[in-house]
């Protein structure tokens, strides 16, 4: 029984690590997407108001 518990724990730990990694990657992609959409918008000069864009 211990063997199965140990294997299940390892699987769960790998799943948690992978989920965290994917979340970080998704957040980075979203940030890049938001930044590019704001920069491409020619009607409003967002760079003037949001210093983190430039």
C-alpha positions as CSV (number, residue, x, y, z in Angstrom):
1,X,0.0,0.0,0.0
2,X,2.9,2.4,0.8
3,X,4.3,2.0,-2.8
4,X,1.0,3.2,-4.3
5,X,0.7,6.1,-1.9
6,X,4.3,7.2,-2.7
7,X,3.6,7.0,-6.5
8,X,0.4,8.9,-6.2
9,X,2.1,11.6,-4.1
10,X,4.8,11.9,-6.8
11,X,2.2,12.2,-9.5
12,X,0.3,14.8,-7.6
13,X,3.5,16.8,-7.0
14,X,4.4,16.7,-10.7
15,X,0.8,17.8,-11.5
16,X,1.1,20.8,-9.1
17,X,4.5,21.8,-10.5
18,X,3.2,21.6,-14.1
19,X,0.1,23.6,-13.3
20,X,2.1,26.4,-11.6
21,X,4.5,26.5,-14.6
22,X,1.7,26.7,-17.1
23,X,0.0,29.4,-15.1
24,X,3.2,31.5,-15.1
25,X,3.6,31.0,-18.9
26,X,0.0,31.9,-19.5
27,X,0.3,35.1,-17.4
28,X,3.4,36.1,-19.4
29,X,1.6,35.5,-22.7
30,X,-1.4,37.5,-21.5
31,X,0.8,40.4,-20.4
32,X,2.5,40.5,-23.9
33,X,-0.9,40.3,-25.6
34,X,-2.3,43.2,-23.5
35,X,0.9,45.3,-24.2
36,X,0.7,44.7,-27.9
37,X,-3.0,45.6,-28.1
38,X,-2.4,48.9,-26.2
39,X,0.6,49.8,-28.3
40,X,-1.3,49.1,-31.6
41,X,-4.2,51.3,-30.6
42,X,-3.7,54.5,-32.5
43,X,-6.7,56.4,-31.1
44,X,-5.4,56.7,-27.6
45,X,-1.8,57.3,-26.6
46,X,-1.5,54.8,-23.7
47,X,2.3,55.3,-23.4
48,X,1.6,58.7,-22.0
49,X,-0.5,57.4,-19.2
50,X,1.0,53.9,-18.5
51,X,4.7,53.9,-17.9
52,X,5.0,50.1,-17.9
53,X,4.2,49.9,-21.6
54,X,7.4,51.5,-22.8
